[in-house]
Amino acid sequence: MVDSGATAMWERFDTYVPGLGFNPKGMNGFNHVGLNSVGEWMFAYVGGLKPDAPGWKHFTVAPSSALS
């Protein structure tokens, strides 16, 4: 995924394979919401990173003390 320029988890690990192209079986989404939601939770609640403005131009950092 990363070697192909991905910035989010794909629906399938073989959505696109260099030299072979797109998987013919379908489900070739380039953003798997279910897999990415875990990352969002880690950033927001474990790391405490929360945007206050669009595009993360301003954000707060307040890690959760409940996890320590």
N, C-alpha and C positions, 0 to 999 in steps of 0.2 A: 504494500500500500504506500509506504513512505517513498520507496524508490520510484513509484509512479506519480508522485506529487500530491498524494492524499494529505488532507489537513483534518480529516475526521475518519472514524472507523466506517468501513464499508459494510454492506449487508452480508456479503460473502467474502471470504478470504481470497477467492479466485474470481472476483467480479471482472477484473481486467488483468490479463497476463501478457507481458511484452512478448511479441512474436506470435502469440495465439489470438490476441484480441479479447473481445467480450465473451463471457460465458454464455453459451447458447441456451442454457436452462432457465434463464430469466432471473428475477429478483436481483438485478444488477444496480441497486441503488448505491450512491456514493456517500450516503450519510445515514447510519443506522441509529435512530433516536434511542432505542433501548440500550445499546452499548454505550452511547455517549452520555446518557443521563448519569451513569456512575461517575464519570469524570466531572460533570457539573456539580454533583453533590460533594465530591472531594474538594474542589476549588472553593465552593461556597461555604461549606460547613466545617470541614477539617482545616483548610487553609484560611478561611474567613475572608476570602476575596469577593467583594460585592461591588459591582459598578454603580456609580451615582449619576453617570451621564452616558449618552449613547457612544458606542465605540470605545468604551473603557477609557475615555479621556480623563475621567476622575473616578477614583474608586477608594473604598475603605478596606483596611486590613484588620480583622478582629477574629483570630482563630478561636474556636470553641474551647472553653475551659472545661466543658463536661467530658472531653475525651482524654484529659490528663489524669 
